[in-house]
Amino acid sequence: MKKLLSVRQLKYRESLHDHCGVFGIYAPSCDVAKITYFALHSLQHRGQESAGIAVSDGKKLRSIRNLGLVTSVFNENNLNKLKGFIAIGHNRYSTTGGNTQANVQPVILSSNHKVFSLAHNGNIINSSELSQKLKNVKRSSTSDTEVLAKIISVASGEKWSDKIINAAPQLIGAYSIVACSKKRLYAFRDPWGFRPLSIGKLNGYYAISSETCAFDTIGATYIRDVNPGEIVQIDNSGFKVLGQIAPHNLKFCLFEYVYLARPDSMLNNVLVHSVRYKSGEILASEAPVKADLVSAIPDSGTSSALGFASKSGIPFGEALIKNRYIGRTFIQPEQHIREQGVKLKFNPMRQIVKNKRVVIVDDSIVRGTTMKKIVEVLRQCGVKEIHLRICSPPIRWPCFFGVDTPERKQLIAATKTIGEIRKYIAADSLKYLSLDGLIKSSAQEASNLCTACFTGKYPVKVNLKLKKNVLESNC
Ligand code: SF4
Protein backbone atom coordinates (compact mmCIF):
# COMPACT_ATOMS: atom_id res chain seq x y z
CA MET A 1 0.00 0.00 0.00
CA LYS A 2 1.28 3.48 -0.85
CA LYS A 3 2.57 5.20 2.29
CA LEU A 4 0.84 8.52 2.91
CA LEU A 5 2.61 11.45 4.50
CA SER A 6 1.14 13.54 7.29
CA VAL A 7 1.12 17.32 6.91
CA ARG A 8 4.00 17.52 9.38
CA GLN A 9 6.00 14.99 7.42
CA LEU A 10 5.28 16.87 4.21
CA LYS A 11 6.57 20.00 5.81
CA TYR A 12 9.71 18.55 7.32
CA ARG A 13 10.60 15.62 5.17
CA GLU A 14 12.67 17.27 2.47
CA SER A 15 14.45 20.33 3.81
CA LEU A 16 17.14 20.59 6.41
CA HIS A 17 16.07 22.44 9.49
CA ASP A 18 17.76 24.84 11.76
CA HIS A 19 17.55 24.29 15.46
CA CYS A 20 16.29 27.51 16.90
CA GLY A 21 16.37 31.27 16.95
CA VAL A 22 17.37 33.27 20.02
CA PHE A 23 16.85 36.88 21.03
CA GLY A 24 17.72 38.97 24.09
CA ILE A 25 17.30 42.59 25.12
CA TYR A 26 18.28 44.86 28.03
CA ALA A 27 16.13 48.00 27.87
CA PRO A 28 14.86 49.53 31.15
CA SER A 29 12.39 51.98 29.58
CA CYS A 30 10.87 49.59 27.03
CA ASP A 31 8.26 46.85 26.99
CA VAL A 32 10.89 44.14 26.56
CA ALA A 33 8.37 41.28 26.41
CA LYS A 34 6.58 42.79 23.43
CA ILE A 35 9.82 43.65 21.67
CA THR A 36 10.97 40.06 22.16
CA TYR A 37 7.62 38.78 20.86
CA PHE A 38 8.04 40.70 17.59
CA ALA A 39 11.69 39.67 17.31
CA LEU A 40 10.75 36.01 17.74
CA HIS A 41 8.05 36.47 15.15
CA SER A 42 10.69 37.50 12.61
CA LEU A 43 12.88 34.54 13.65
CA GLN A 44 10.02 32.07 13.29
CA HIS A 45 11.70 30.39 10.29
CA ARG A 46 14.45 29.10 12.62
CA GLY A 47 12.08 27.03 14.74
CA GLN A 48 8.36 26.43 14.67
CA GLU A 49 7.62 23.84 17.30
CA SER A 50 7.74 25.86 20.50
CA ALA A 51 8.41 29.37 21.74
CA GLY A 52 9.25 31.01 25.04
CA ILE A 53 10.08 34.34 26.64
CA ALA A 54 11.63 34.92 30.09
CA VAL A 55 11.62 38.43 31.60
CA SER A 56 13.36 39.80 34.69
CA ASP A 57 12.30 42.90 36.60
CA GLY A 58 15.43 42.76 38.76
CA LYS A 59 13.72 40.81 41.55
CA LYS A 60 11.77 38.08 39.87
CA LEU A 61 12.09 36.17 36.62
CA ARG A 62 8.81 35.26 34.94
CA SER A 63 8.33 33.20 31.82
CA ILE A 64 5.82 31.95 29.29
CA ARG A 65 6.85 28.87 27.33
CA ASN A 66 4.74 26.54 25.29
CA LEU A 67 4.50 24.33 22.23
CA GLY A 68 3.42 26.06 19.01
CA LEU A 69 4.19 29.07 16.87
CA VAL A 70 4.96 32.47 18.42
CA THR A 71 1.46 33.72 17.52
CA SER A 72 -0.22 30.81 19.27
CA VAL A 73 1.93 30.84 22.42
CA PHE A 74 1.64 34.58 23.14
CA ASN A 75 -1.21 37.06 23.29
CA GLU A 76 -1.74 40.57 24.61
CA ASN A 77 -2.88 39.24 28.00
CA ASN A 78 0.00 36.92 28.78
CA LEU A 79 2.62 39.32 27.42
CA ASN A 80 1.27 42.03 29.76
CA LYS A 81 2.17 39.79 32.68
CA LEU A 82 5.84 39.80 31.67
CA LYS A 83 7.01 43.10 33.13
CA GLY A 84 10.69 43.90 33.44
CA PHE A 85 13.76 45.30 31.76
CA ILE A 86 15.60 42.17 30.55
CA ALA A 87 14.07 39.59 28.23
CA ILE A 88 15.34 36.55 26.41
CA GLY A 89 13.33 34.56 23.88
CA HIS A 90 13.57 31.35 21.94
CA ASN A 91 11.99 29.60 18.94
CA ARG A 92 12.64 25.90 18.82
CA TYR A 93 12.83 23.22 16.20
CA SER A 94 13.21 19.89 17.95
CA THR A 95 14.59 16.58 16.82
CA THR A 96 12.07 13.78 16.32
CA GLY A 97 10.28 12.97 19.56
CA GLY A 98 11.87 15.88 21.36
CA ASN A 99 9.01 18.30 20.98
CA THR A 100 7.86 18.12 24.57
CA GLN A 101 6.81 20.77 27.06
CA ALA A 102 9.81 19.92 29.28
CA ASN A 103 12.21 20.79 26.47
CA VAL A 104 10.72 24.19 25.62
CA GLN A 105 13.19 27.05 26.11
CA PRO A 106 14.38 29.33 27.62
CA VAL A 107 15.68 26.90 30.25
CA ILE A 108 15.25 28.33 33.76
CA LEU A 109 17.48 27.36 36.68
CA SER A 110 16.53 28.46 40.14
CA SER A 111 18.18 27.72 43.49
CA ASN A 112 19.13 29.56 46.70
CA HIS A 113 17.44 32.76 45.53
CA LYS A 114 19.59 32.68 42.40
CA VAL A 115 17.94 32.47 39.04
CA PHE A 116 19.42 32.02 35.59
CA SER A 117 17.73 31.58 32.23
CA LEU A 118 19.27 30.49 28.96
CA ALA A 119 18.27 30.09 25.30
CA HIS A 120 20.45 28.13 22.88
CA ASN A 121 20.88 27.70 19.14
CA GLY A 122 23.23 24.89 18.23
CA ASN A 123 24.16 21.39 19.32
CA ILE A 124 26.55 20.35 22.09
CA ILE A 125 28.27 17.27 20.74
CA ASN A 126 29.88 16.24 24.04
CA SER A 127 26.61 16.52 25.99
CA SER A 128 26.67 12.79 26.88
CA GLU A 129 30.11 13.16 28.50
CA LEU A 130 29.04 16.37 30.23
CA SER A 131 25.88 14.75 31.58
CA GLN A 132 28.12 12.19 33.37
CA LYS A 133 29.51 15.11 35.38
CA LEU A 134 25.94 15.94 36.43
CA LYS A 135 25.10 12.54 37.91
CA ASN A 136 24.02 14.06 41.20
CA VAL A 137 22.26 17.04 39.65
CA LYS A 138 18.50 16.80 39.15
CA ARG A 139 17.42 16.98 35.51
CA SER A 140 13.97 17.90 34.28
CA SER A 141 14.35 17.51 30.50
CA THR A 142 16.12 15.34 27.94
CA SER A 143 17.88 18.18 26.16
CA ASP A 144 21.51 19.11 25.63
CA THR A 145 20.58 22.71 26.49
CA GLU A 146 19.64 21.76 30.05
CA VAL A 147 22.99 19.95 30.38
CA LEU A 148 24.73 23.08 29.11
CA ALA A 149 22.82 25.30 31.58
CA LYS A 150 23.55 22.97 34.49
CA ILE A 151 27.24 22.74 33.61
CA ILE A 152 27.27 26.53 33.91
CA SER A 153 25.36 26.45 37.20
CA VAL A 154 27.83 24.00 38.83
CA ALA A 155 30.94 25.70 37.43
CA SER A 156 33.20 27.51 39.87
CA GLY A 157 32.60 31.17 40.61
CA GLU A 158 30.16 33.20 42.64
CA LYS A 159 28.88 35.41 39.84
CA TRP A 160 27.09 34.06 36.76
CA SER A 161 29.70 35.78 34.60
CA ASP A 162 32.48 33.76 36.30
CA LYS A 163 30.48 30.56 35.95
CA ILE A 164 29.99 31.15 32.20
CA ILE A 165 33.70 31.86 31.73
CA ASN A 166 34.65 28.71 33.65
CA ALA A 167 32.06 26.43 32.03
CA ALA A 168 32.38 27.51 28.40
CA PRO A 169 35.72 25.76 27.65
CA GLN A 170 34.07 22.42 28.55
CA LEU A 171 31.47 22.79 25.79
CA ILE A 172 32.24 21.28 22.40
CA GLY A 173 30.02 21.97 19.44
CA ALA A 174 27.79 24.77 18.26
CA TYR A 175 26.28 27.26 20.64
CA SER A 176 24.97 30.76 20.12
CA ILE A 177 23.43 31.67 23.45
CA VAL A 178 21.52 34.45 25.15
CA ALA A 179 21.12 34.19 28.91
CA CYS A 180 20.06 36.35 31.82
CA SER A 181 20.23 36.57 35.56
CA LYS A 182 17.92 38.91 37.50
CA LYS A 183 20.04 41.94 36.62
CA ARG A 184 22.19 41.10 33.62
CA LEU A 185 21.93 39.95 30.03
CA TYR A 186 24.66 37.69 28.62
CA ALA A 187 25.50 36.47 25.12
CA PHE A 188 28.18 34.05 24.06
CA ARG A 189 29.13 32.00 21.07
CA ASP A 190 31.27 28.91 20.48
CA PRO A 191 34.86 29.50 19.29
CA TRP A 192 34.04 28.20 15.80
CA GLY A 193 31.07 30.57 15.41
CA PHE A 194 28.98 27.92 13.66
CA ARG A 195 25.66 29.69 14.15
CA PRO A 196 25.10 33.44 13.80
CA LEU A 197 24.64 35.84 16.74
CA SER A 198 24.44 39.58 16.24
CA ILE A 199 24.40 42.68 18.43
CA GLY A 200 22.02 45.55 17.80
CA LYS A 201 21.09 48.84 19.45
CA LEU A 202 17.62 50.18 20.17
CA ASN A 203 17.06 53.59 21.82
CA GLY A 204 20.54 53.42 23.31
CA TYR A 205 20.00 49.89 24.70
CA TYR A 206 21.43 46.59 23.48
CA ALA A 207 19.75 43.62 21.85
CA ILE A 208 21.15 40.27 20.71
CA SER A 209 19.64 38.20 17.92
CA SER A 210 20.25 35.05 15.88
CA GLU A 211 19.64 37.11 12.76
CA THR A 212 19.65 40.79 11.91
CA CYS A 213 16.17 40.61 10.33
CA ALA A 214 14.82 40.78 13.92
CA PHE A 215 16.59 44.13 14.42
CA ASP A 216 14.86 45.52 11.32
CA THR A 217 11.49 44.38 12.68
CA ILE A 218 11.90 46.05 16.09
CA GLY A 219 13.60 49.20 14.75
CA ALA A 220 17.06 48.39 16.14
CA THR A 221 20.35 49.03 14.39
CA TYR A 222 22.80 46.22 13.70
CA ILE A 223 26.16 46.99 15.34
CA ARG A 224 28.30 43.90 14.90
CA ASP A 225 28.37 40.15 15.50
CA VAL A 226 29.24 38.46 18.78
CA ASN A 227 32.70 37.18 17.82
CA PRO A 228 33.41 33.45 17.88
CA GLY A 229 34.28 32.54 21.47
CA GLU A 230 33.32 35.95 22.82
CA ILE A 231 31.35 36.34 26.06
CA VAL A 232 29.49 39.66 26.51
CA GLN A 233 27.53 41.12 29.39
CA ILE A 234 25.01 43.95 29.34
CA ASP A 235 23.77 45.64 32.51
CA ASN A 236 23.18 49.10 33.98
CA SER A 237 26.81 49.98 33.43
CA GLY A 238 26.54 49.20 29.72
CA PHE A 239 28.08 46.69 27.32
CA LYS A 240 31.17 44.76 28.36
CA VAL A 241 33.22 41.97 26.78
CA LEU A 242 33.84 39.56 29.67
CA GLY A 243 36.27 37.28 27.91
CA GLN A 244 37.22 35.04 25.08
CA ILE A 245 36.65 31.28 25.31
CA ALA A 246 39.43 30.39 22.86
CA PRO A 247 41.24 32.08 19.98
CA HIS A 248 39.12 32.95 16.94
CA ASN A 249 38.79 29.99 14.66
CA LEU A 250 35.77 30.90 12.56
CA LYS A 251 33.98 27.99 10.90
CA PHE A 252 30.70 29.65 10.04
CA CYS A 253 27.98 27.39 8.67
CA LEU A 254 27.94 27.76 4.88
CA PHE A 255 24.43 26.33 4.82
CA GLU A 256 23.10 29.40 6.68
CA TYR A 257 23.63 31.29 3.41
CA VAL A 258 22.09 28.53 1.29
CA TYR A 259 18.87 27.92 3.18
CA LEU A 260 18.67 28.53 6.91
CA ALA A 261 18.79 32.30 7.28
CA ARG A 262 16.21 34.77 6.01
CA PRO A 263 17.25 36.51 2.77
CA ASP A 264 16.92 39.93 4.43
CA SER A 265 19.45 39.06 7.17
CA MET A 266 23.10 40.09 7.15
CA LEU A 267 25.52 37.26 7.92
CA ASN A 268 29.15 38.31 8.43
CA ASN A 269 28.26 41.66 6.88
CA VAL A 270 26.82 40.13 3.70
CA LEU A 271 23.13 40.19 2.77
CA VAL A 272 21.86 36.62 2.43
CA HIS A 273 19.74 37.53 -0.61
CA SER A 274 22.88 38.77 -2.41
CA VAL A 275 24.68 35.48 -1.72
CA ARG A 276 21.78 33.45 -3.09
CA TYR A 277 21.40 35.77 -6.13
CA LYS A 278 25.12 35.43 -6.86
CA SER A 279 24.96 31.65 -6.47
CA GLY A 280 22.23 31.60 -9.14
CA GLU A 281 24.36 33.73 -11.46
CA ILE A 282 27.38 31.46 -11.00
CA LEU A 283 25.28 28.32 -11.51
CA ALA A 284 23.89 29.78 -14.76
CA SER A 285 27.51 30.10 -15.96
CA GLU A 286 28.57 26.68 -14.66
CA ALA A 287 25.51 24.82 -15.98
CA PRO A 288 23.82 26.71 -18.84
CA VAL A 289 20.65 25.36 -20.44
CA LYS A 290 18.26 26.35 -23.22
CA ALA A 291 14.84 27.02 -21.68
CA ASP A 292 11.76 29.29 -21.82
CA LEU A 293 11.30 29.99 -18.11
CA VAL A 294 13.32 30.07 -14.88
CA SER A 295 11.36 29.37 -11.75
CA ALA A 296 12.06 28.68 -8.08
CA ILE A 297 10.94 26.29 -5.42
CA PRO A 298 9.54 29.05 -3.20
CA ASP A 299 10.73 30.67 -1.04
CA SER A 300 14.31 29.59 -0.40
CA GLY A 301 15.10 29.12 -4.11
CA THR A 302 13.70 32.49 -5.18
CA SER A 303 16.77 34.72 -4.78
CA SER A 304 18.95 32.16 -6.59
CA ALA A 305 16.39 31.74 -9.39
CA LEU A 306 16.40 35.52 -9.94
CA GLY A 307 20.20 35.42 -10.25
CA PHE A 308 20.03 32.47 -12.63
CA ALA A 309 17.40 34.24 -14.78
CA SER A 310 19.40 37.45 -14.90
CA LYS A 311 22.65 35.75 -15.93
CA SER A 312 21.05 33.36 -18.43
CA GLY A 313 18.70 35.92 -19.99
CA ILE A 314 15.80 33.47 -19.56
CA PRO A 315 12.71 35.17 -18.08
CA PHE A 316 11.80 34.47 -14.45
CA GLY A 317 8.27 33.32 -13.69
CA GLU A 318 6.35 31.58 -10.94
CA ALA A 319 5.68 27.93 -11.70
CA LEU A 320 4.66 26.92 -8.19
CA ILE A 321 2.62 28.74 -5.57
CA LYS A 322 3.48 27.86 -1.99
CA ASN A 323 0.89 27.51 0.75
CA ARG A 324 2.75 29.37 3.51
CA TYR A 325 0.27 28.35 6.20
CA ILE A 326 0.59 24.58 5.99
CA GLY A 327 2.79 24.61 9.08
CA ARG A 328 -0.12 25.89 11.13
CA THR A 329 -2.12 22.70 11.04
CA PHE A 330 -1.34 19.30 12.43
CA ILE A 331 -4.80 18.04 11.50
CA GLN A 332 -4.63 15.04 9.24
CA PRO A 333 -6.32 15.76 5.90
CA GLU A 334 -8.76 13.27 4.46
CA GLN A 335 -7.22 10.51 2.38
CA HIS A 336 -8.14 11.93 -1.03
CA ILE A 337 -6.46 15.23 -0.07
CA ARG A 338 -3.39 13.46 1.31
CA GLU A 339 -3.08 11.61 -1.95
CA GLN A 340 -2.50 14.95 -3.63
CA GLY A 341 0.78 14.85 -1.71
CA VAL A 342 3.00 17.75 -2.56
CA LYS A 343 0.06 19.88 -3.77
CA LEU A 344 -0.78 20.60 -0.13
CA LYS A 345 2.34 22.70 -0.10
CA PHE A 346 2.99 23.65 -3.75
CA ASN A 347 0.35 24.23 -6.39
CA PRO A 348 1.63 24.37 -9.99
CA MET A 349 0.56 27.14 -12.39
CA ARG A 350 -0.59 24.96 -15.27
CA GLN A 351 -1.35 27.93 -17.55
CA ILE A 352 2.17 29.33 -17.11
CA VAL A 353 4.22 26.15 -17.51
CA LYS A 354 2.32 24.17 -20.17
CA ASN A 355 4.46 23.33 -23.23
CA LYS A 356 7.45 25.20 -21.77
CA ARG A 357 11.04 24.17 -21.10
CA VAL A 358 11.35 25.11 -17.43
CA VAL A 359 14.44 25.56 -15.24
CA ILE A 360 13.56 24.86 -11.60
CA VAL A 361 16.05 26.38 -9.14
CA ASP A 362 16.23 25.18 -5.54
CA ASP A 363 18.66 25.61 -2.66
CA SER A 364 19.44 21.93 -2.00
CA ILE A 365 18.28 18.33 -2.28
CA VAL A 366 18.19 16.24 0.89
CA ARG A 367 16.29 13.01 0.28
CA GLY A 368 14.92 13.89 -3.14
CA THR A 369 11.38 12.77 -2.34
CA THR A 370 9.71 16.18 -2.56
CA MET A 371 11.62 17.15 -5.70
CA LYS A 372 10.53 13.93 -7.36
CA LYS A 373 6.90 14.74 -6.56
CA ILE A 374 7.26 18.31 -7.80
CA VAL A 375 8.66 17.06 -11.11
CA GLU A 376 5.76 14.60 -11.36
CA VAL A 377 3.19 17.34 -10.70
CA LEU A 378 4.80 19.64 -13.28
CA ARG A 379 4.80 16.85 -15.88
CA GLN A 380 1.08 16.41 -15.27
CA CYS A 381 0.70 20.09 -16.19
CA GLY A 382 2.21 19.47 -19.63
CA VAL A 383 5.70 20.92 -19.04
CA LYS A 384 7.88 20.09 -22.05
CA GLU A 385 11.27 19.84 -20.27
CA ILE A 386 12.31 20.17 -16.61
CA HIS A 387 15.91 21.19 -15.83
CA LEU A 388 16.86 21.22 -12.15
CA ARG A 389 19.56 23.61 -10.99
CA ILE A 390 20.59 23.30 -7.33
CA CYS A 391 22.41 26.25 -5.77
CA SER A 392 24.62 24.20 -3.46
CA PRO A 393 26.82 21.13 -3.87
CA PRO A 394 25.33 17.68 -3.13
CA ILE A 395 24.70 17.13 0.61
CA ARG A 396 26.52 13.90 1.45
CA TRP A 397 27.23 14.14 5.18
CA PRO A 398 25.11 14.77 8.29
CA CYS A 399 25.45 17.91 10.38
CA PHE A 400 26.46 17.70 14.05
CA PHE A 401 26.39 21.44 14.66
CA GLY A 402 22.77 22.40 15.10
CA VAL A 403 21.05 21.51 11.84
CA ASP A 404 18.70 18.56 11.76
CA THR A 405 19.88 16.26 8.98
CA PRO A 406 18.80 12.68 8.42
CA GLU A 407 21.24 9.81 8.76
CA ARG A 408 23.81 9.57 5.98
CA LYS A 409 22.13 6.66 4.26
CA GLN A 410 18.99 8.80 3.84
CA LEU A 411 20.85 11.61 2.07
CA ILE A 412 20.24 10.87 -1.59
CA ALA A 413 23.63 12.23 -2.72
CA ALA A 414 25.43 9.96 -0.24
CA THR A 415 24.14 6.84 -1.94
CA LYS A 416 23.52 7.86 -5.56
CA THR A 417 25.54 9.55 -8.30
CA ILE A 418 24.18 12.79 -9.77
CA GLY A 419 23.10 10.83 -12.83
CA GLU A 420 21.20 8.36 -10.65
CA ILE A 421 19.55 11.21 -8.73
CA ARG A 422 18.41 12.81 -12.00
CA LYS A 423 16.95 9.48 -13.07
CA TYR A 424 15.20 8.96 -9.70
CA ILE A 425 13.71 12.45 -9.79
CA ALA A 426 12.88 12.04 -13.49
CA ALA A 427 14.19 15.46 -14.53
CA ASP A 428 15.56 16.14 -18.03
CA SER A 429 18.77 17.48 -16.51
CA LEU A 430 20.19 18.05 -13.02
CA LYS A 431 23.19 20.20 -12.12
CA TYR A 432 24.57 21.33 -8.76
CA LEU A 433 26.58 24.46 -7.97
CA SER A 434 30.26 23.72 -7.31
CA LEU A 435 31.65 24.22 -3.79
CA ASP A 436 33.99 26.90 -5.16
CA GLY A 437 31.00 28.64 -6.74
CA LEU A 438 29.08 28.62 -3.47
CA ILE A 439 32.04 29.88 -1.44
CA LYS A 440 32.61 32.63 -4.01
CA SER A 441 28.92 33.62 -3.70
CA SER A 442 29.26 33.92 0.07
CA ALA A 443 32.17 36.38 -0.24
CA GLN A 444 33.83 34.61 2.73
CA GLU A 445 37.30 33.11 3.06
CA ALA A 446 37.01 29.35 2.49
CA SER A 447 39.04 28.72 5.66
CA ASN A 448 36.39 30.57 7.72
CA LEU A 449 33.54 28.27 6.67
CA CYS A 450 32.19 24.92 7.78
CA THR A 451 31.45 22.92 4.63
CA ALA A 452 31.18 19.52 6.31
CA CYS A 453 27.76 18.48 4.98
CA PHE A 454 29.17 18.89 1.45
CA THR A 455 32.73 17.64 2.02
CA GLY A 456 32.72 15.45 5.14
CA LYS A 457 35.54 17.64 6.54
CA TYR A 458 34.28 18.35 10.04
CA PRO A 459 35.97 21.25 11.87
CA VAL A 460 35.54 19.40 15.17
CA LYS A 461 36.13 15.68 15.61
CA VAL A 462 32.83 13.83 15.41
CA ASN A 463 31.99 10.19 15.75
CA LEU A 464 30.01 9.34 12.64
CA LYS A 465 29.08 5.99 14.10
CA LEU A 466 27.47 7.60 17.12
CA LYS A 467 23.79 8.17 16.68
CA LYS A 468 23.55 11.91 16.36
CA ASN A 469 21.05 12.46 19.12
CA VAL A 470 22.19 10.23 21.95
CA LEU A 471 20.97 13.10 24.01
CA GLU A 472 18.38 15.08 22.15
CA SER A 473 19.56 18.32 20.78
CA ASN A 474 17.15 20.81 22.20
CA CYS A 475 17.78 23.42 19.68
S1 SF4 B 1 27.78 20.56 8.51
FE1 SF4 B 1 26.69 21.82 6.98
S2 SF4 B 1 24.81 22.50 8.01
FE2 SF4 B 1 26.25 21.77 9.61
S3 SF4 B 1 27.37 23.59 10.30
FE3 SF4 B 1 28.60 22.63 8.69
S4 SF4 B 1 27.93 23.66 6.78
FE4 SF4 B 1 26.38 24.06 8.34
Boltz pocket constraint, residues with backbone or C-beta under 6 A from the ligand:
constraints:
  - pocket:
      binder: B
      contacts: [[A, 194], [A, 251], [A, 252], [A, 253], [A, 254], [A, 255], [A, 256], [A, 397], [A, 398], [A, 399], [A, 400], [A, 401], [A, 402], [A, 403], [A, 450], [A, 451], [A, 452], [A, 453], [A, 454]]
      max_distance: 6.0
